[in-house]
Amino acid sequence: MISYSIPIADDDARAQARRWLFLGLFSLILSGLFAVLIVLARTPYLQDIIPFADFFHSALVVHVDLSVLVWFLAFAGVLWSINGTARWRVCGGFALLLAALGALFMAVAPFTGDASPLMSNYIPILQQPVFYAALLSFGAGIALLVLRALFFPRPVGMEISGTGALRFGLNTAVVATAIAFIALLWSYLKMPPFIQGGEYFELLFWGGGHVLQFTHTQLMLVAWLWLASATGVPVYTGPRVVLFLFAWGLLTVFATPIIYLAFDVNSLEHRRLFTWQMEFGGSLASLWIGIALLAGLWKAEAAPSQARAERAALTTSVLLFGIGGIIGFLISGSNVTVPAHYHGCIVGVTLAFMGMSYHLLPQLGFAAPSQTWATRQSWIYATGQLIHIVGLAWSGGYGVQRKTAGMAQGLDSLERIVSMGMMGLGGLIAIIGGLMFLLIVFHAMLRTRR
């Protein structure tokens, strides 16, 4: 059976990966606190007795940025550190410092004055100086991390192997992130002066935000293949095909400059082409590898006792990501079916990274997590998110609008109340699952220190 895994090169790489993992866990802790406020602000009856509705949009901004932007890119730092070379390690440490300061001030920003939240896609923002400084600091840290990985990559090797395919996948994610930064700068420089407010930030993050989804998807696919090998799941596709699929995603990303050269930033064609780029370019690899892994999971023997948690994370990740993709075809209008779609995809990535965290803990110098509790955690978190997503998709069918809270949701029928109540229940279960993940990981870390 083909082995998809990457060995950790040395102690310095191990130390760098540990620090980025700490940043990711720190962002999840803060994100979870804001998630509680969000769920309470949208749950029927609770929203009337708990005065969080006015704080809903600010909490949603910080929750999204910490749980998606910071957590995903911090875990990218874990994988890129493992795959990195010994050169410019000091630069990597400075990048981590800037990113950590940015994450901290993101969480502080809502309490430092008028937040003026804007729910722009991909990177929602608070229109105030502390949040702007936080975003710039975090972005500078990730840019340094990407530059180091870009100029000093780990060679893939002439022989096409499972390890080489994963290294290539990680390298394509680095390039995709670099192009996302270029797209962000391009949008900033080409923005028409008459565009202001919410539309400005929507267009500013549109191109780079779409490209960044390729980074997350490529990293998730690396995690899927790695977890499959770690848990004894046969992968019914070879390294050459995997390498081609990663290359296809990268080729699609290279179309980004063409979109900018062909159409103005504020044109309908600009927005539509980036949507098509993600739909058609980003779906091939995940569809092919996902089907291959589902076939492998169906035929695989029971997971080894020391890898049951990783198997659960892999299974739930593939299923939730697939469900999120299917819901995407049901979107009609700007209702809560939209967050049902991207929650499924985001949760799929998160579960893959959770499974990789469990797998990497012993390799990073920590104790192995409790397999029993870690397995339960994956299923509890996935079940809660599934209920949450189904509730959102059901509510979207009844016209409940996205990015609203309190009375603005228009919960004036039994169907809307029940479906949004399901959303709230699923969200609370998912929060419990997320808290379990943090407790399990930190327990393993503390056992090591003792």
N, C-alpha and C positions, 0 to 999 in steps of 0.2 A: 504494500500500500504506500502511495506517495505521501511523504511527510512535508507538511507545510508548517514551518516554524523558523524562528530566528534566534540564534544564541546571543547572549549578552556578552559583549566583547571583553570588558574589563571592569574594574571597580569604579572608575570614574564615570563610565556610562551608567552603571548601576545607581550611583549616587545622584546623577542628573535626573534619571528616570524617577527615582523616589521623590525628589523635590517637586517635579511636575505633577506627580500623583497627589501629593499633599495639596497642591494648589487646586486641583480638580475636586478633591474631597471637600476642601474649604468652601469652594463655590457652591457645591451641592448643599452644604449645611445652610448657608445663607439663603440659597434659592428655596429650600424647603420651608424656611420660616415665612417667606413671602407667599409661597404656595398656599399655606394655611389661610392667609388673609384672602387670597383670591377665591378659594373654594367657598369659604364662608360668605363672601360677598355675592355669590351667585346661586346659593342654595335656597330654595323656597323656604319661607318662614324664618329661617336663621338670618337671612339678609335683613329682615325687618327688626330684629331685636339686637343685632350686633352692628354697631355703627362703623362698618368698614367700607361701605359703598363709595363714599367720597374718596377713599384711598385706593380704590380698586385699580384704576389705570396706572398709578405710580407703582403699585405693587406688581402689576402685570409686567410692566417694562423691566423692572429689576429682576423678576423671576425668570423671564425669557432670556435676558442677556446673561444671567449667571448660569442657568441650567442648559443653555444651548451654546451660546458664543464662548463663554469662559470654560465650561466643563469639556466641551468637545475639543477646543483648541489646546487646553491643558493636557488632555489625554493624547492629543496629537504629539505634544511635547514628550510624553512618556515613550511613545513608539519611535519617534524620530531620534530620541536620545539613545535608545537601545540600538537603533540602526546606524547611529552616527559614528564618526571617526574621532580621534583624539585631538584634532586641530580646532583651535578657537574655543576651547572649553570655557575660558573666562568670559567670552562673549555670551555663551549660553547661560552662565550664571547671572550676568547683568540683564539679559532678556527675561529671565524668571523674576528678578526683582521688580522690573517695570510692570510686568504682567500682574504680579501679586498686588502691587500698590493700586493698579487700575481696578482690580476686582474688589478690593477693600473699599475704595471710594465710590464705586458703583452702589454698593449696599448702603453707604452713609448718605448718599446724595438726596434721597427723598426727605430726609430729616433736616436739611440745611437751608430750607427756604421754599419759595414757590416752585413746585416741581414742573408744572406745565407739561404733562406727558403727551407725547405724540406716538401713536401706535403705527409707526411706519413698518413696512414688511422687512423681515430679516434682522434688522437692528432697530428696535423701538428705542426712543430716547426720552430723556427728561431735558427740557430746554432751560438749563441753568448751568453756571460755570463749573460747579463741582463735578457734575456728570460728564460734561465735555472734557474736563481734565482727566477724569477716570478713563474715558474711552480712548483718548489720545495716548495715555500711559500704557494701557493694555495693548493697543494696536502697535505701539512702538516696540513693546516686548516681543510680540509675535512676529513682527517684521524682522527683528534681529535674529530670532530663532530660525525663521525661514531662510534668511540670507546665509546663515552658517550652514544649514543643511543643503542649500542650493550650491554653494561654492565648494563644499567639502563633502560630497555624497559618498556613501558606501558603495563600492563597485558591485554590480549585479553578478558579474562573472560570465565567462564564455559558455559554460555548461548551463543549460536551462533546467533548473531543478525547482522543487517546491520552495526552498529558501530563496533562490534567486527571483522567483516570481513574486514573492512577498516583498522582497527588497525593492523590486521595480514598482510594485504598487505603492509602497511608502514614498518612493521618489516622485511618482506622478502626483501624489497628494501635495508634496512640497511645491511642485511647479504650479499646480492648480491654485494654491494659496497665494503664491507670488503674483499670478495673473489676476486674482481677485483684488489684491492691493492696487495693481495697475489700473484695473477697471474703476475702482473707487476714485483714484486720482484723476483719471480721465473724465469721469462724470463731474467731478468738482470743477475741473478746468473748463469744461464745455457747457456748464449749466447756464442757461439764459438768465440775464440779470433780473427779468421781471418775475421769475418763479420764486416764491417765498413760502414760509410756513410749512405745513404738513406735506404739500406737494414737493417742496424742495428736498426734504429728507427721503421721501418715497423714491424719487428719481435718483438721489445720490447713492442710495444703497441697493438699487434694483439690479444693476449689472453685476457688481461685486458680490452681492448676496446670492445671486443665482450661481455664480461660479464657485462660491464657497461650498455650496451643496455637493459639488463634485468631490471636494476634499473630504467631507464627512462620509460620503458614500464609499469612496475608495478605501478609507480607513476602516469602515465597517466591514467591507468585503475581506480585507486583510484579516480582521479579527475573526470573521466567520470561518475562513479556511484554517487559521491557526487553531481555533477552538475545536474544529472538526478533527484535526489530527491529534490534538491533545486528549480527545475523549473517545477515540476509536471509531469515528464515523467515516465510512469510505466516501471519498470525494470522486464522483463520477465525471470528472473532467481533468485533463492533464495540465501540467505547468505551461505548455505552449499555448493552449487555449486561454488559460488564465492571463498569461502575459499579453495576448492579443486583446482580451477584454479590457484590461487596464489601459493598454495603449489606445483603444477606441475612446475611452473616456477622456484621455489626455488630448487626443486629436480633436474631439468635440470642443474642449476648452480653448484650443488654439483658434477657434472660429471667433472668439471674443473681439479681437481687434477689427475684424471684418465688419461686425455689427456696428461698432463705433464709427468706423469710416463711412459706412453706407448710410446711416440714418442719424438724425439729431437725437440727443439724449431725451428730449421731451416729446418725441414722436411716438405714435401708436405702434409703428413697425419695430422700433427699438425694444419696446416692452414685450411685444408679441414674439420676437425672435429669441429673446432670452428665455421666455417660457417654453418655446419649442426646443431650444437647445437642451434644457433640463429634461423635458418630457421624453424626447427621442434619443438624445445622446447619453443621458444618465441612466436610462432604464435597461439597456441591453445587458450590461454586465451583471446588475443585480438580479434580473430575471433569469438569466442563464445559470449563474452560480446558485441562486436561491432554489431553482428546480433541482439542480444536481445535489444540493445538500438535503432537500426534502426527501429525495429518493434514497440518499444515504442514511438519513435518520430512520426511514421506514424499514430498511433492511438491516440496520446496525444491531448488534447484540447490546445487552444492557451495558451501561457505562461502567468503567472501573470504579471501585468504591472511592478512590481518591480524586475522581473527576466528575462525580455526579452533578455538582453545582455548575461546572462549566457546560455540561451537556444541557442542563435545564436552561441556562442563559442563552445558549445557541438556539435551542428549539424555539423558545419564546421570542427571541429576536427576529428570526426568520418569519415566524407567523405574524407578529405585530407589524413588521415592515411591509409584508405582503398585504395585510388587511388595510393598512394606510394607503398603499398604492391603489387598491381596488376602490376604496371610498373616493379617491381622487377623480374617478370617472363619473361619480354621482354628483359632483359639484354643479350647482346651478344658482348663480347669484351670490351675494355677499352675506351668507348666513353661517351658522355654526357648523355646517358640514365642512367648511374650509379648515377650521382648527381640528376637526375630527380627522381629516386627511393628514395634515402635517404632524399631528400628535402621534398618529400611528407610525409614521416614518421616523420621527425624532425618538420615540420610545424604542423602536427597533435598533437604532444606533446606540442609545443609552444602555440597553440590555447587553449588546455586544461588548461594550466597554466595561460594564460591570463584570461580565464573565471573564474578560481579559484581566481585570483587576484581581479576581480570585486566582486566576492561573499564574499571574506574575508575582504575587506576594512572596512565595518562597524563593523565587529567583532574584527578588530584590533584597533579600536578606531578612524577611519577616517570617513569622510562623504561618503555616497553612491555615486557612479559615475552616471553620466548622462546616463540613460537607452537608450535614443534615440541615442546619439552619440556613446555609447559603442556598441550598436547593429550594427550600421553602420560600426564601426571600424572592427568588426569581419568579416563581409561580404566583406568589401573592401580588408582587408589583405588576406583573403582566396581566393578571386577572383584573386588578383594580383599573389599570389603564384601559383594558378592553371594555369594561363596563362604562368607563368614562367616555371612551370614543363612541361606543354604540349610543349612549345617551345624547352626545352632541350630534351625531348623524341623524338620529331620530328627531331631535329638536329642530335641526335644519330643515327637515321635511315639512315641519309646521311653521317655518318662517322665522324662527328665533334668530335675531341678528347677532353677528359676532362683535366682540369688543364692547359689550354692554354689560351693565350690572344693575341690580336693584330693580326699580319700577320700569327702567328703560328696556328691560328684556321683554316686556309685554306678556307676562305669564297669566293670560286671561282665559285659559281653557284647561281642562283636566289633562289632555294629552301633553300640552306644553309643561305643565307642572310635574307630571310623572316623568317625562323624559329628562327634564333638567334636574329633577330629584335624583334620577339614575346617574346623571353626570356628576352630581355632588357626592353621591355614595361612592362611585368609582374613584373619584378624585381623592377622597379620604382614605380609601383602601390603598391607593397607589402611594399616598404620602407615608402610610405605615410601612409599605414595602421599601420605599426609599430610605426611611429612617432605619429599617432593619439592615439595609446594605451598609450604611455608615457605621452602625454598631458592630456588625460582623467584621468589617475591615479594620476598624480601630482596635477591636478586641484582639485580632491577630497581631497587630502592630505592638500593642502593649504587652502581650505575652512574650514577644521577642525581646523587648527591652528588659523585662524581668529576668 
